[in-house]
Amino acid sequence: MRRFAARWLHAWAPALAAVLLVGSQATPATALVPGDATATGYTRESVRAATWNMCGEAGGRTASEDGYCPWRNGAATGTYDEDGFSIPDGSGPRRKMEGVVRLINERKLNAVLLQEVCVGRTPGDVTGTSHLDELAKLLPAGEWSFASAGVTRPSDPYEEPERKDAELLDSEGSDCRGDHLTGTLSNVIAVKGKITWRSEDDFHTPVGTGLSMSSGTILCAEVEGWESHLCSTHISNFHSDTTKQKDPTKPEQNDWEVPISAATAAAYYKQQLDIVVRVVKQFPSVVLGGDFNTSNQETLKPLYDLMAECDQRAYVPGDAVNEHTKLTRVNEVTTANGGYTSYTMTSSKIDYLFSTGGFTGCDSRTEFGDRTDYLVATQKECHLGKRNCRPDDDAYSDHTPVYGYTQGGPAVSWKLDGSATATTGPTVALNGASSDGTSDWRTAEHGGALYMDGRVDEAIVAGAPAVDTTHSFTVSAWAKLDADAGTSAVLSQDGTRVSGMILFYNASDNSWRFGLPRADADGWNIDQAVAPGAVKGRWTRLTGVHDASTGKVSLFVDGTKKAETTHTARWNASGPFVVGRDLVSGVRNAGFKGHIQRAEAFSYALRDDQVASYAGTMAAPTDKSIVMPPVEGMNSQGCHQHGGGLFGNAFGTAATLTPTLTATVRHPDPSKEVWAEFSLWDNTTSTQILSLGTPGSKSSTVRGQGTVSLTVPTLTPGHSYGWRVRTADVTTNDNPVSANCHFLTPAA
């Protein structure tokens, strides 16, 4: 029977805009072209998430007891009650959440998936605090929102040892235990953004079997404007009667667990995992984190078949993989006289972070997990009579957090057509001067492009770097050289004395090159991928990829890999991202002569197939670039895919019976005409109103990229409608479609 208390959803209006202040090393400008201040251009959100089991109130009360976790409820004060337990001072919940905020700030996270934390307030408790309340106080007001789902565990055997197994199987057991701590034991999703929808699916496993937290959930959330959903879970790995060891000196820790067979234990685990798999399959894009309580990755094969797990590969040289996340006591023995405890320690990987879209980086913050040696031989104060062991100051849990970054859209994407919406991604301004002294660089070339006449003072200089050149990254641009062009830099990023990366044309051998200098020093000491046969006067798509994990530097021309080299002398060029020149021996150099268009930078290495696809394939609009009609009570930036939500209605309600549907479309070739095709259906009657590719489904048209709309026929009052969209041009009719979106029409 499931009896857990509150499900909480805290939501505040997020402050998501990021601004890069403009600074230029070029000649003072005679023209200023503003960036995309309203961020109307679509950039897929990179989820920078961590999963962390905080063991918020689990395990023993003191460091000398089995399952002890740092800061469980409060710090040891050096005073003890009549039973020998240290009396906490109440600082534990805040101390644990300070660790979460420290991780967020150090790793620039925008999401954390937490297990075993306390949420809300236990009925009747007026003095305690919960972990989520403390976390909300520590994070910037108005920027973060939270969702939680309670889980069920047996009552604390120390506090209620008189309960019998039959009672425990049906006990609520989800209130957090005392000592200045209050609330419901829960999974939590915290997001730098606005949560617009949440779901929870219970595992319905029996309470009191094997592990204390045995009836858990998978909690999922949708975030306004994000393509990826987030899910947090905690799966129990049940003990069987053939492996469970009873300690005759601790009968109270054995009476409340019901032994089961190995087959039954495996079946319970599979039941939980099947529910997790079923839930994540419903999302086109998802990040899943949690404590899976198994180090046998073969057991998790159904998830590995669906998604990438972040710590399976190295992202930079020397990066460890499959790092252990849990330190556990084994072979514990308590002496008959004196009550000293001795044991040995073992570690394992039981916490995992998955994503459908893959990762650009991943690591385990091992020092945040408790690694203190509590052996009596090491800490003599670890005596059961004193219970005064102390954890490491950096230890917040007996688990280690695992964090990773998913593949987002470009960190910078500049159209370079001279328009007021010349950039997407981070808000930047463009700074430079046109060759004829006018205030606009726009030409009619290739649907609108930037023209540069070879002078270095025409370079477009951002106010900050676009990539970390010690890590993996990708840069790309369209370029067309003038017939008389000399050596010309398309893209670069400044160091102090030399650019840290340069995508350029080399006039001496008529080649395209992508190079990474070996040091920030004078001279020309550079690793280069060289593609001969550059064609002047022709638009060419150039892409340079640096994979820090392999040391490979690759150059792609029109989506095809043409050259590759190795670069191992990594250093970070922390100067600005630049279009139209490079820096050599401290001097601005190689001003570009010709046209440049759509300059972009990614903070990860695109795979070969991704480069080819990005250069020649139209992708489906994502939920951030699909705008639902204006709806009552909601201000959603993207597509609302789910019912329920914050406002009690199934979906948002459109303002009219003829709503306008909007999508952002993008063609890999900026010179091509592109539009959206819509599909719209009545959920109430199963009637198809519009279908992809049929008359009436085509939106307005834009060149290269932009926002397009379609006003639909008059709809039926009070009905629920679903819709989706795909990008199309004159040659392609089989592009992938977006996720489904939904809305209600107003009543008559």
DRENLOMI-213350 format. One record per residue (C-alpha): residue in three letters; x, y, z; residue number from 1. Coordinates in steps of 0.5 Angstrom, whole numbers, plus 500, padded with zeros to 3 digits. Each point is the difference from the previous one (the first is absolute). Layout:
residues N
- resn,xx,yy,zz,resi
- ALA,X,Y,Z,NUM
...
END
This chain:
residues 748
- resn,xx,yy,zz,resi
- MET,500,500,500,1
- ARG,503,507,498,2
- ARG,499,505,505,3
- PHE,505,506,499,4
- ALA,498,507,502,5
- ALA,502,506,496,6
- ARG,501,501,493,7
- TRP,503,507,499,8
- LEU,501,505,494,9
- HIS,504,507,501,10
- ALA,500,504,494,11
- TRP,502,507,500,12
- ALA,501,504,493,13
- PRO,507,499,498,14
- ALA,505,505,498,15
- LEU,504,496,494,16
- ALA,503,506,496,17
- ALA,507,500,499,18
- VAL,504,506,498,19
- LEU,507,500,497,20
- LEU,503,507,501,21
- VAL,503,503,494,22
- GLY,507,501,499,23
- SER,505,501,494,24
- GLN,507,500,498,25
- ALA,498,502,493,26
- THR,501,508,498,27
- PRO,494,504,503,28
- ALA,494,498,496,29
- THR,496,505,496,30
- ALA,494,495,500,31
- LEU,497,496,505,32
- VAL,495,494,498,33
- PRO,496,498,507,34
- GLY,499,493,501,35
- ASP,494,496,502,36
- ALA,498,503,506,37
- THR,494,496,501,38
- ALA,503,493,498,39
- THR,495,499,494,40
- GLY,504,495,497,41
- TYR,500,493,502,42
- THR,506,497,504,43
- ARG,499,493,503,44
- GLU,501,501,508,45
- SER,506,496,502,46
- VAL,498,496,506,47
- ARG,506,501,505,48
- ALA,497,495,506,49
- ALA,502,496,506,50
- THR,497,494,503,51
- TRP,502,499,508,52
- ASN,497,496,505,53
- MET,501,504,506,54
- CYS,498,495,506,55
- GLY,496,506,503,56
- GLU,498,496,506,57
- ALA,502,493,498,58
- GLY,505,495,504,59
- GLY,503,500,507,60
- ARG,500,506,504,61
- THR,507,500,502,62
- ALA,506,499,496,63
- SER,501,493,504,64
- GLU,494,497,497,65
- ASP,498,497,494,66
- GLY,498,504,494,67
- TYR,502,506,503,68
- CYS,500,506,496,69
- PRO,503,507,501,70
- TRP,495,506,502,71
- ARG,494,495,501,72
- ASN,496,505,505,73
- GLY,505,504,503,74
- ALA,508,501,502,75
- ALA,503,496,506,76
- THR,500,505,505,77
- GLY,504,497,505,78
- THR,495,498,505,79
- TYR,496,494,501,80
- ASP,493,498,502,81
- GLU,499,494,505,82
- ASP,501,495,495,83
- GLY,506,502,498,84
- PHE,498,504,493,85
- SER,503,506,498,86
- ILE,495,506,501,87
- PRO,499,503,493,88
- ASP,500,508,499,89
- GLY,495,500,494,90
- SER,505,502,495,91
- GLY,500,494,496,92
- PRO,495,501,495,93
- ARG,503,507,498,94
- ARG,507,497,500,95
- LYS,497,495,495,96
- MET,497,505,495,97
- GLU,506,505,501,98
- GLY,504,494,496,99
- VAL,494,499,495,100
- VAL,501,508,499,101
- ARG,508,499,500,102
- LEU,499,495,494,103
- ILE,495,504,496,104
- ASN,505,506,500,105
- GLU,506,497,499,106
- ARG,498,496,494,107
- LYS,495,505,498,108
- LEU,494,495,500,109
- ASN,493,502,498,110
- ALA,497,494,503,111
- VAL,501,495,506,112
- LEU,496,493,501,113
- LEU,500,498,507,114
- GLN,498,494,504,115
- GLU,499,499,508,116
- VAL,499,507,501,117
- CYS,494,503,505,118
- VAL,495,505,497,119
- GLY,494,504,503,120
- ARG,498,499,508,121
- THR,498,494,504,122
- PRO,493,501,503,123
- GLY,501,503,507,124
- ASP,507,502,499,125
- VAL,501,508,501,126
- THR,508,500,502,127
- GLY,503,495,494,128
- THR,503,502,493,129
- SER,500,496,494,130
- HIS,505,500,495,131
- LEU,496,503,494,132
- ASP,498,506,504,133
- GLU,508,501,502,134
- LEU,502,499,492,135
- ALA,494,505,498,136
- LYS,503,505,505,137
- LEU,507,499,497,138
- LEU,499,501,493,139
- PRO,498,506,497,140
- ALA,493,502,501,141
- GLY,496,500,494,142
- GLU,505,496,495,143
- TRP,498,493,503,144
- SER,494,495,500,145
- PHE,499,493,503,146
- ALA,496,494,500,147
- SER,500,494,505,148
- ALA,497,493,501,149
- GLY,500,497,506,150
- VAL,502,493,501,151
- THR,498,494,506,152
- ARG,505,497,504,153
- PRO,499,496,507,154
- SER,500,504,506,155
- ASP,507,501,504,156
- PRO,501,493,503,157
- TYR,504,504,506,158
- GLU,494,505,501,159
- GLU,495,494,500,160
- PRO,503,493,501,161
- GLU,494,497,502,162
- ARG,496,500,494,163
- LYS,499,494,496,164
- ASP,502,498,493,165
- ALA,492,499,498,166
- GLU,499,508,503,167
- LEU,506,502,496,168
- LEU,498,498,494,169
- ASP,494,504,500,170
- SER,503,506,504,171
- GLU,501,507,497,172
- GLY,507,501,502,173
- SER,501,506,496,174
- ASP,501,506,505,175
- CYS,507,502,501,176
- ARG,503,498,506,177
- GLY,501,506,506,178
- ASP,506,503,503,179
- HIS,498,507,496,180
- LEU,498,497,494,181
- THR,493,500,497,182
- GLY,496,498,494,183
- THR,499,494,495,184
- LEU,505,496,498,185
- SER,500,501,492,186
- ASN,504,500,493,187
- VAL,501,508,498,188
- ILE,501,503,493,189
- ALA,503,507,501,190
- VAL,500,504,493,191
- LYS,503,507,499,192
- GLY,493,502,496,193
- LYS,493,499,500,194
- ILE,497,493,501,195
- THR,493,499,496,196
- TRP,499,493,501,197
- ARG,502,494,505,198
- SER,498,493,500,199
- GLU,501,494,505,200
- ASP,500,493,499,201
- ASP,500,495,507,202
- PHE,504,494,500,203
- HIS,495,496,505,204
- THR,505,496,503,205
- PRO,499,497,507,206
- VAL,502,505,505,207
- GLY,505,496,505,208
- THR,503,495,495,209
- GLY,507,500,500,210
- LEU,502,508,500,211
- SER,497,505,504,212
- MET,498,504,494,213
- SER,496,495,496,214
- SER,494,504,497,215
- GLY,503,505,496,216
- THR,498,504,494,217
- ILE,502,503,493,218
- LEU,499,508,500,219
- CYS,500,503,494,220
- ALA,499,508,498,221
- GLU,500,504,494,222
- VAL,503,507,500,223
- GLU,498,506,496,224
- GLY,504,501,494,225
- TRP,504,493,500,226
- GLU,500,495,495,227
- SER,502,495,506,228
- HIS,496,497,505,229
- LEU,503,498,507,230
- CYS,499,494,504,231
- SER,503,498,507,232
- THR,499,493,503,233
- HIS,502,496,506,234
- ILE,500,492,498,235
- SER,500,495,506,236
- ASN,505,494,499,237
- PHE,496,495,505,238
- HIS,504,495,504,239
- SER,498,493,500,240
- ASP,500,494,505,241
- THR,506,497,497,242
- THR,505,506,501,243
- LYS,497,504,506,244
- GLN,505,500,506,245
- LYS,497,501,507,246
- ASP,504,503,505,247
- PRO,498,496,507,248
- THR,503,507,503,249
- LYS,495,504,497,250
- PRO,493,496,500,251
- GLU,496,507,499,252
- GLN,503,501,493,253
- ASN,498,493,498,254
- ASP,493,499,503,255
- TRP,497,506,495,256
- GLU,502,497,493,257
- VAL,496,494,497,258
- PRO,505,495,497,259
- ILE,498,498,493,260
- SER,503,495,494,261
- ALA,505,502,495,262
- ALA,495,499,495,263
- THR,495,505,503,264
- ALA,505,505,501,265
- ALA,502,500,493,266
- ALA,493,501,498,267
- TYR,499,506,504,268
- TYR,506,503,498,269
- LYS,498,499,492,270
- GLN,493,502,502,271
- GLN,503,507,502,272
- LEU,504,500,494,273
- ASP,495,499,495,274
- ILE,496,506,503,275
- VAL,506,504,499,276
- VAL,501,498,493,277
- ARG,492,501,498,278
- VAL,500,507,503,279
- VAL,507,502,497,280
- LYS,497,497,493,281
- GLN,495,505,500,282
- PHE,504,506,499,283
- PRO,504,502,493,284
- SER,506,503,504,285
- VAL,501,498,508,286
- VAL,505,501,505,287
- LEU,500,494,505,288
- GLY,504,500,507,289
- GLY,499,496,506,290
- ASP,503,495,505,291
- PHE,499,493,497,292
- ASN,503,496,505,293
- THR,504,495,496,294
- SER,507,500,497,295
- ASN,498,495,495,296
- GLN,499,504,494,297
- GLU,497,494,496,298
- THR,494,501,504,299
- LEU,499,507,498,300
- LYS,501,498,492,301
- PRO,493,502,499,302
- LEU,502,507,502,303
- TYR,506,499,496,304
- ASP,497,498,494,305
- LEU,495,507,500,306
- MET,505,505,502,307
- ALA,508,502,501,308
- GLU,502,499,507,309
- CYS,505,506,502,310
- ASP,506,497,503,311
- GLN,501,494,495,312
- ARG,505,504,496,313
- ALA,506,505,501,314
- TYR,499,507,498,315
- VAL,507,503,501,316
- PRO,507,496,501,317
- GLY,500,497,506,318
- ASP,493,500,502,319
- ALA,498,494,504,320
- VAL,494,496,498,321
- ASN,495,496,504,322
- GLU,502,504,506,323
- HIS,497,497,507,324
- THR,495,504,503,325
- LYS,499,496,507,326
- LEU,504,498,506,327
- THR,497,494,504,328
- ARG,502,497,506,329
- VAL,501,492,500,330
- ASN,502,495,505,331
- GLU,498,504,506,332
- VAL,502,497,507,333
- THR,498,503,506,334
- THR,504,497,506,335
- ALA,497,497,506,336
- ASN,503,504,505,337
- GLY,501,507,499,338
- GLY,496,501,494,339
- TYR,505,502,495,340
- THR,498,499,493,341
- SER,505,498,494,342
- TYR,498,499,493,343
- THR,503,501,493,344
- MET,498,504,494,345
- THR,498,499,493,346
- SER,497,505,495,347
- SER,496,499,494,348
- LYS,496,504,494,349
- ILE,493,500,501,350
- ASP,498,507,498,351
- TYR,499,501,493,352
- LEU,498,506,495,353
- PHE,497,498,494,354
- SER,498,504,494,355
- THR,497,499,493,356
- GLY,504,505,497,357
- GLY,507,498,502,358
- PHE,505,505,504,359
- THR,505,504,499,360
- GLY,503,499,507,361
- CYS,499,496,506,362
- ASP,504,500,507,363
- SER,499,497,507,364
- ARG,501,505,505,365
- THR,504,495,505,366
- GLU,502,504,505,367
- PHE,493,502,502,368
- GLY,498,493,502,369
- ASP,502,498,507,370
- ARG,507,496,499,371
- THR,502,501,508,372
- ASP,503,494,503,373
- TYR,496,498,506,374
- LEU,504,494,503,375
- VAL,501,501,507,376
- ALA,508,498,499,377
- THR,500,507,496,378
- GLN,495,504,504,379
- LYS,500,498,507,380
- GLU,494,504,501,381
- CYS,496,496,496,382
- HIS,498,496,506,383
- LEU,493,497,501,384
- GLY,499,503,507,385
- LYS,502,507,497,386
- ARG,498,500,493,387
- ASN,504,506,498,388
- CYS,503,499,494,389
- ARG,501,506,495,390
- PRO,499,500,492,391
- ASP,504,503,495,392
- ASP,498,508,500,393
- ASP,499,499,492,394
- ALA,495,494,501,395
- TYR,493,501,500,396
- SER,497,493,498,397
- ASP,502,493,500,398
- HIS,499,500,492,399
- THR,504,504,495,400
- PRO,497,505,496,401
- VAL,500,498,492,402
- TYR,499,506,495,403
- GLY,500,501,493,404
- TYR,499,505,494,405
- THR,495,498,494,406
- GLN,501,502,493,407
- GLY,496,507,499,408
- GLY,500,504,494,409
- PRO,506,505,498,410
- ALA,503,504,506,411
- VAL,500,506,495,412
- SER,496,500,493,413
- TRP,501,506,496,414
- LYS,496,501,494,415
- LEU,505,506,498,416
- ASP,495,503,495,417
- GLY,500,507,503,418
- SER,493,499,502,419
- ALA,497,502,507,420
- THR,500,493,502,421
- ALA,507,498,498,422
- THR,501,495,505,423
- THR,497,495,504,424
- GLY,502,496,506,425
- PRO,504,505,506,426
- THR,498,507,499,427
- VAL,506,504,497,428
- ALA,501,506,496,429
- LEU,504,500,493,430
- ASN,505,505,500,431
- GLY,504,502,493,432
- ALA,500,505,494,433
- SER,498,499,493,434
- SER,505,501,495,435
- ASP,496,506,497,436
- GLY,498,503,506,437
- THR,493,499,500,438
- SER,496,497,506,439
- ASP,498,493,497,440
- TRP,504,494,498,441
- ARG,495,497,497,442
- THR,500,497,493,443
- ALA,495,496,495,444
- GLU,505,495,500,445
- HIS,498,493,502,446
- GLY,493,503,503,447
- GLY,504,505,504,448
- ALA,507,500,502,449
- LEU,506,504,503,450
- TYR,505,503,495,451
- MET,507,501,503,452
- ASP,506,503,495,453
- GLY,506,497,504,454
- ARG,501,506,505,455
- VAL,501,497,507,456
- ASP,497,506,503,457
- GLU,493,497,497,458
- ALA,500,494,505,459
- ILE,494,499,504,460
- VAL,502,498,507,461
- ALA,496,498,505,462
- GLY,500,502,507,463
- ALA,502,493,503,464
- PRO,503,493,498,465
- ALA,495,495,496,466
- VAL,504,494,502,467
- ASP,505,497,505,468
- THR,506,498,495,469
- THR,503,495,505,470
- HIS,493,496,499,471
- SER,496,497,495,472
- PHE,497,505,495,473
- THR,497,502,493,474
- VAL,500,506,496,475
- SER,497,501,493,476
- ALA,498,505,495,477
- TRP,498,501,493,478
- ALA,506,504,496,479
- LYS,501,503,493,480
- LEU,507,502,498,481
- ASP,501,506,495,482
- ALA,504,498,494,483
- ASP,506,505,502,484
- ALA,500,497,508,485
- GLY,506,499,503,486
- THR,501,496,507,487
- SER,493,501,503,488
- ALA,498,498,507,489
- VAL,492,498,501,490
- LEU,500,499,507,491
- SER,505,500,506,492
- GLN,500,501,507,493
- ASP,505,505,503,494
- GLY,505,498,505,495
- THR,505,505,503,496
- ARG,506,499,494,497
- VAL,496,495,495,498
- SER,493,498,499,499
- GLY,499,493,503,500
- MET,496,497,494,501
- ILE,500,503,493,502
- LEU,495,498,494,503
- PHE,503,503,494,504
- TYR,502,500,493,505
- ASN,508,500,498,506
- ALA,502,503,494,507
- SER,507,497,499,508
- ASP,497,493,498,509
- ASN,492,502,499,510
- SER,498,496,506,511
- TRP,495,500,505,512
- ARG,503,499,507,513
- PHE,497,499,507,514
- GLY,506,501,505,515
- LEU,501,500,508,516
- PRO,507,503,502,517
- ARG,504,496,505,518
- ALA,501,506,505,519
- ASP,498,507,501,520
- ALA,507,503,497,521
- ASP,503,504,495,522
- GLY,501,496,493,523
- TRP,496,495,496,524
- ASN,501,493,504,525
- ILE,493,497,498,526
- ASP,497,494,499,527
- GLN,495,500,494,528
- ALA,495,496,496,529
- VAL,502,502,492,530
- ALA,495,499,495,531
- PRO,502,502,493,532
- GLY,496,502,494,533
- ALA,497,506,503,534
- VAL,495,503,495,535
- LYS,500,508,499,536
- GLY,493,503,498,537
- ARG,496,494,503,538
- TRP,496,500,506,539
- THR,503,494,505,540
- ARG,498,498,507,541
- LEU,506,499,504,542
- THR,500,496,507,543
- GLY,506,499,505,544
- VAL,499,495,505,545
- HIS,505,499,506,546
- ASP,499,494,504,547
- ALA,504,501,507,548
- SER,499,492,502,549
- THR,503,498,494,550
- GLY,505,506,498,551
- LYS,497,500,493,552
- VAL,499,506,496,553
- SER,496,499,494,554
- LEU,498,505,494,555
- PHE,493,499,496,556
- VAL,499,503,493,557
- ASP,492,500,498,558
- GLY,499,495,506,559
- THR,505,495,498,560
- LYS,507,499,504,561
- LYS,505,502,495,562
- ALA,506,500,505,563
- GLU,502,498,507,564
- THR,506,501,505,565
- THR,502,499,507,566
- HIS,500,506,506,567
- THR,503,498,507,568
- ALA,503,506,502,569
- ARG,493,503,503,570
- TRP,499,507,503,571
- ASN,495,505,501,572
- ALA,499,506,495,573
- SER,496,504,505,574
- GLY,499,506,495,575
- PRO,494,502,496,576
- PHE,497,496,494,577
- VAL,502,503,494,578
- VAL,497,500,492,579
- GLY,504,503,495,580
- ARG,508,500,503,581
- ASP,504,496,504,582
- LEU,506,502,505,583
- VAL,507,498,499,584
- SER,506,503,504,585
- GLY,495,505,503,586
- VAL,499,503,494,587
- ARG,493,500,496,588
- ASN,501,496,494,589
- ALA,496,496,494,590
- GLY,494,505,499,591
- PHE,495,496,496,592
- LYS,499,502,493,593
- GLY,493,498,497,594
- HIS,493,498,503,595
- ILE,499,496,507,596
- GLN,493,498,502,597
- ARG,497,496,506,598
- ALA,506,500,505,599
- GLU,499,495,506,600
- ALA,504,496,505,601
- PHE,498,494,504,602
- SER,503,498,507,603
- TYR,501,493,498,604
- ALA,502,496,494,605
- LEU,495,498,495,606
- ARG,501,493,498,607
- ASP,501,499,492,608
- ASP,493,498,499,609
- GLN,497,506,504,610
- VAL,505,505,496,611
- ALA,497,497,493,612
- SER,493,501,502,613
- TYR,501,507,503,614
- ALA,503,502,493,615
- GLY,494,497,496,616
- THR,494,497,504,617
- MET,494,504,503,618
- ALA,499,498,507,619
- ALA,493,500,503,620
- PRO,498,506,504,621
- THR,501,499,507,622
- ASP,495,502,506,623
- LYS,504,506,501,624
- SER,499,503,493,625
- ILE,492,498,500,626
- VAL,496,505,503,627
- MET,493,498,502,628
- PRO,494,505,500,629
- PRO,499,505,505,630
- VAL,497,496,506,631
- GLU,497,502,507,632
- GLY,504,500,506,633
- MET,506,498,496,634
- ASN,506,503,497,635
- SER,503,495,497,636
- GLN,506,501,495,637
- GLY,500,493,497,638
- CYS,495,494,498,639
- HIS,496,498,506,640
- GLN,500,492,499,641
- HIS,497,498,506,642
- GLY,493,500,504,643
- GLY,499,502,507,644
- GLY,505,505,502,645
- LEU,500,506,505,646
- PHE,493,502,498,647
- GLY,496,494,501,648
- ASN,497,500,492,649
- ALA,502,495,496,650
- PHE,504,505,495,651
- GLY,501,507,499,652
- THR,494,504,497,653
- ALA,500,504,494,654
- ALA,498,507,500,655
- THR,496,499,493,656
- LEU,497,494,496,657
- THR,504,502,494,658
- PRO,507,500,504,659
- THR,507,501,496,660
- LEU,505,495,501,661
- THR,507,502,499,662
- ALA,507,496,499,663
- THR,507,502,499,664
- VAL,503,497,494,665
- ARG,507,499,497,666
- HIS,503,498,494,667
- PRO,507,498,500,668
- ASP,501,504,493,669
- PRO,499,507,502,670
- SER,498,502,493,671
- LYS,494,495,500,672
- GLU,493,501,501,673
- VAL,497,497,506,674
- TRP,493,499,503,675
- ALA,497,496,505,676
- GLU,494,495,499,677
- PHE,495,498,505,678
- SER,496,495,502,679
- LEU,494,501,505,680
- TRP,495,495,503,681
- ASP,494,500,504,682
- ASN,501,496,507,683
- THR,493,500,501,684
- THR,497,497,494,685
- SER,507,497,497,686
- THR,498,505,494,687
- GLN,506,502,495,688
- ILE,500,507,499,689
- LEU,507,501,496,690
- SER,505,495,498,691
- LEU,507,501,498,692
- GLY,501,502,493,693
- THR,493,500,498,694
- PRO,497,507,498,695
- GLY,499,505,506,696
- SER,505,497,504,697
- LYS,506,504,497,698
- SER,502,507,504,699
- SER,503,506,497,700
- THR,507,499,497,701
- VAL,507,503,503,702
- ARG,507,500,497,703
- GLY,505,496,504,704
- GLN,497,500,507,705
- GLY,494,504,503,706
- THR,493,500,504,707
- VAL,494,498,496,708
- SER,493,499,501,709
- LEU,493,497,498,710
- THR,494,502,503,711
- VAL,495,494,500,712
- PRO,493,499,498,713
- THR,494,502,505,714
- LEU,500,494,505,715
- THR,495,497,505,716
- PRO,499,504,506,717
- GLY,502,496,507,718
- HIS,504,494,496,719
- SER,507,498,501,720
- TYR,505,500,494,721
- GLY,507,498,498,722
- TRP,505,502,495,723
- ARG,507,499,498,724
- VAL,504,503,494,725
- ARG,506,499,495,726
- THR,505,504,497,727
- ALA,499,500,492,728
- ASP,503,502,493,729
- VAL,499,499,493,730
- THR,504,494,500,731
- THR,499,496,507,732
- ASN,493,497,502,733
- ASP,503,495,505,734
- ASN,503,504,506,735
- PRO,499,498,507,736
- VAL,494,503,503,737
- SER,500,504,507,738
- ALA,497,497,507,739
- ASN,492,501,500,740
- CYS,498,506,503,741
- HIS,493,501,503,742
- PHE,495,505,502,743
- LEU,492,501,502,744
- THR,495,505,496,745
- PRO,496,505,504,746
- ALA,493,498,502,747
- ALA,495,503,496,748
END
